Each structure stands twice: as structure tokens, then as C-alpha cells.
């Protein structure tokens, strides 16, 4: 079995009333903890500050996604020293961009991303574009509930490919200074009514 330098789990926008992550995030973290305990990787990297849409509507989440995911892993018995937190990113493109720079210090090149099944095509594309040919990236899927599938996932992938069409694989310098001001990020915002009420603290 392949040994990975790192297992990656990305955050996903929690519900703005309960502040619970979608169930697929917990499933991904459980799988990552099991893989780590089996000796399949050196550590787990959890990634995400919070969704950009919260900033747009001046909503302050009660936690950074990476910290809440780390808290869950600690509860599963994962040692703090085997958890790496990336807490700057506010969308999936930034997740992988900042992870690449963070993991470079650890010379991590063999990566396993555990994610919801519906996110696999977009993450496969982004891993190819951002990490490039000098990384080995495997994507392992966990099942997501139908209600958790992003309704605009196909359109997001189409827009992502349009945004990155001139980016050579591995040339993440293409993205420098583009967060979060490029035209890609100026699509219509999610309405405030769809976000729910003001946040209150609740754990994963």
C-alpha cells in the first residue's frame, strides 16, 4: 500500500444556524484518522478559514474550519503533532494553493486528498493545475448525502476551468494576487436569506 507524506481534508461551509459541517466532512476526517492510525501517512493537513460568502455578508463564523476539524481529530486521538492547519483559504482554489506552500516546507510530495464524492472531478482538476507534475496526488472519495451536494458544482467546475485555462500545471504563481479580486470571484453572491440567521457556536 502506498505511504503518503500527508493526508488532506478540506473544510466545507458549515450550516450558518447550527454551525455543523456537512456529514461528509466528518466522514472524511474519520477516514483520515483511520488511515493515519494504520501508518498510511505521516500527518493530516486540514485546510480552510471559512467560506468567502460569510465575509460578503459580514457574518463572523464562530471558528476557523481548520481549527474545528483539528479539534475533531484530537477527539479521535490524533496527536497534535500530526495535525497541520492551513487557516488562510476561503475557497477550494485557495485551499490547494496555500496547502502547496505550507507543505513545501515539509517536502511533502505524495498526497492523499479525502473528500466527498461529488467534489472529486473539481479537486482532480485543481490538484493537476496547482500541484503540477512533481507531485503525486491521490483522491479518495467518501459518500455525501444527496442534500449535501453543491447544487452549482458542475457550473463551478466549468467556471474554474475557464479561470485557470492559461495556467500551466504547477505554476501556482499564476494565482498570486488573484485572491479574491479576480473576475472569477465576482459572480453573483449567495443571498443573505439563503445563509440563515446570525451565527451561534456549535461544534462538529
C-alpha positions as CSV (number, residue, x, y, z in Angstrom):
1,X,0.0,0.0,0.0
2,X,1.2,3.5,-0.8
3,X,2.6,5.6,2.0
4,X,1.6,9.2,1.8
5,X,3.5,12.2,3.1
6,X,0.3,13.8,4.1
7,X,-3.5,13.2,4.1
8,X,-5.5,16.3,3.2
9,X,-9.0,17.1,4.3
10,X,-10.7,20.4,3.1
11,X,-13.3,22.3,5.0
12,X,-16.8,22.8,3.7
13,X,-19.2,25.6,4.6
14,X,-21.0,24.7,7.8
15,X,-24.7,25.4,8.3
16,X,-25.0,29.0,9.5
17,X,-27.6,28.2,12.1
18,X,-26.2,25.1,13.7
19,X,-22.6,25.7,12.6
20,X,-22.3,22.0,11.9
21,X,-20.2,20.8,9.0
22,X,-21.8,18.6,6.3
23,X,-21.7,14.9,7.3
24,X,-19.1,14.2,4.5
25,X,-16.5,16.4,6.4
26,X,-16.9,14.2,9.5
27,X,-16.7,11.1,7.3
28,X,-13.5,12.4,5.6
29,X,-11.9,13.2,9.0
30,X,-12.8,9.7,10.3
31,X,-11.2,8.1,7.2
32,X,-8.1,10.3,7.6
33,X,-7.8,9.3,11.3
34,X,-8.1,5.6,10.4
35,X,-5.5,5.9,7.6
36,X,-3.1,7.8,9.9
37,X,-3.5,5.2,12.7
38,X,-2.8,2.4,10.1
39,X,0.5,4.1,9.3
40,X,-0.5,5.2,5.8
41,X,0.7,8.8,6.2
42,X,2.9,11.0,8.3
43,X,0.3,13.6,9.2
44,X,-3.1,15.1,8.4
45,X,-3.4,18.6,6.9
46,X,-6.8,20.3,7.5
47,X,-7.5,23.3,5.3
48,X,-9.8,26.3,5.4
49,X,-10.5,29.5,7.3
50,X,-14.2,30.0,6.3
51,X,-16.3,30.4,3.2
52,X,-15.8,33.7,1.4
53,X,-19.6,34.2,1.3
54,X,-19.6,34.9,5.0
55,X,-17.3,37.8,4.5
56,X,-19.5,39.1,1.8
57,X,-22.4,39.2,4.2
58,X,-20.4,40.4,7.2
59,X,-21.0,37.2,9.2
60,X,-18.3,36.1,11.7
61,X,-18.2,32.3,12.0
62,X,-17.5,31.1,15.5
63,X,-14.4,29.1,14.4
64,X,-11.9,28.7,11.6
65,X,-12.7,25.5,9.7
66,X,-9.2,24.1,10.1
67,X,-9.4,24.6,13.9
68,X,-12.7,22.9,14.2
69,X,-11.5,19.9,12.1
70,X,-8.4,19.7,14.2
71,X,-10.5,19.7,17.4
72,X,-12.4,16.8,16.0
73,X,-9.3,14.9,15.1
74,X,-7.8,15.5,18.6
75,X,-11.0,14.0,19.9
76,X,-10.4,10.9,17.8
77,X,-7.0,10.5,19.4
78,X,-4.8,12.0,16.6
79,X,-1.8,13.6,18.2
80,X,-1.5,17.4,17.9
81,X,2.0,16.9,16.3
82,X,0.4,15.0,13.4
83,X,-2.1,17.7,12.5
84,X,-1.1,20.6,10.2
85,X,-3.5,23.5,10.0
86,X,-3.9,25.8,6.9
87,X,-6.1,28.7,8.0
88,X,-5.9,31.3,5.3
89,X,-8.0,29.9,2.5
90,X,-11.6,30.9,1.7
91,X,-12.3,28.8,-1.3
92,X,-11.2,25.5,-2.8
93,X,-8.6,27.0,-5.2
94,X,-7.0,28.8,-2.3
95,X,-7.2,25.6,-0.2
96,X,-4.8,23.9,-2.6
97,X,-2.7,27.0,-3.3
98,X,-1.9,27.6,0.4
99,X,-1.5,23.9,1.2
100,X,1.1,23.6,-1.5
101,X,3.1,26.4,0.0
102,X,2.6,25.1,3.5
103,X,3.6,21.5,2.7
104,X,6.6,22.6,0.7
105,X,8.5,23.2,3.9
106,X,7.9,19.6,4.8
107,X,8.9,18.3,1.4
108,X,5.6,16.6,1.1
109,X,5.1,15.3,-2.4
110,X,2.9,12.2,-2.0
111,X,-0.5,13.4,-1.1
112,X,-3.9,11.8,-0.4
113,X,-7.0,14.0,-0.5
114,X,-10.0,12.6,1.1
115,X,-13.2,14.3,0.1
116,X,-16.9,14.0,-0.8
117,X,-17.6,12.0,-4.0
118,X,-19.3,15.0,-5.8
119,X,-16.2,17.1,-5.3
120,X,-13.8,14.7,-6.9
121,X,-13.8,16.0,-10.5
122,X,-13.1,19.6,-9.4
123,X,-10.4,18.6,-7.0
124,X,-8.7,16.3,-9.5
125,X,-8.6,19.2,-11.9
126,X,-7.3,21.6,-9.3
127,X,-4.7,19.2,-8.0
128,X,-3.3,18.8,-11.5
129,X,-3.3,22.6,-12.1
130,X,-1.9,23.7,-8.7
131,X,0.3,20.9,-7.5
132,X,1.6,20.1,-11.0
133,X,3.6,17.2,-12.4
134,X,6.2,17.0,-9.5
135,X,3.5,15.8,-7.0
136,X,1.7,12.5,-6.7
137,X,-1.9,13.3,-5.7
138,X,-4.4,10.5,-5.0
139,X,-8.1,11.4,-4.3
140,X,-10.2,9.1,-2.2
141,X,-14.0,9.7,-2.0
142,X,-16.4,9.3,0.8
143,X,-20.2,9.3,0.1
144,X,-22.1,12.5,0.5
145,X,-25.8,12.8,1.3
146,X,-27.8,14.0,-1.7
147,X,-28.9,17.0,0.3
148,X,-25.2,18.0,0.8
149,X,-24.3,18.0,-2.9
150,X,-23.5,21.6,-4.0
151,X,-26.3,22.5,-6.4
152,X,-23.9,24.5,-8.7
153,X,-20.9,22.1,-8.6
154,X,-20.9,21.5,-12.4
155,X,-21.1,25.2,-13.1
156,X,-18.3,25.9,-10.6
157,X,-16.1,23.4,-12.3
158,X,-16.8,25.0,-15.7
159,X,-16.0,28.4,-14.3
160,X,-12.9,27.1,-12.6
161,X,-11.6,25.7,-15.9
162,X,-12.3,29.0,-17.6
163,X,-10.5,30.9,-14.9
164,X,-7.4,28.7,-15.0
165,X,-7.3,27.9,-18.7
166,X,-4.0,29.8,-19.2
167,X,-2.3,28.4,-16.1
168,X,0.4,25.8,-16.7
169,X,0.2,22.8,-14.4
170,X,2.3,23.5,-11.3
171,X,2.7,27.3,-12.0
172,X,0.8,28.5,-8.9
173,X,2.4,31.9,-9.4
174,X,-0.4,32.5,-11.8
175,X,-2.7,32.8,-8.8
176,X,-0.5,35.3,-6.9
177,X,-2.6,38.4,-6.0
178,X,-5.7,37.0,-7.5
179,X,-7.4,36.1,-4.2
180,X,-10.2,37.3,-4.0
181,X,-10.4,40.0,-6.6
182,X,-10.2,38.3,-10.0
183,X,-13.3,38.2,-12.1
184,X,-13.8,34.6,-11.1
185,X,-14.7,35.8,-7.6
186,X,-17.2,38.5,-8.7
187,X,-20.0,36.1,-9.6
188,X,-23.4,36.9,-8.0
189,X,-23.3,36.4,-4.3
190,X,-25.4,33.9,-2.4
191,X,-28.4,35.8,-1.0
192,X,-28.3,36.6,2.7
193,X,-31.7,34.8,3.1
194,X,-30.1,31.6,2.0
195,X,-27.4,31.9,4.6
196,X,-29.8,31.9,7.5
197,X,-29.6,33.8,10.8
198,X,-26.7,35.2,12.7
199,X,-24.2,32.5,13.9
200,X,-24.2,30.8,17.2
201,X,-21.5,28.5,18.4
202,X,-21.9,24.8,17.8
203,X,-19.4,22.0,17.3
204,X,-18.9,19.4,14.6
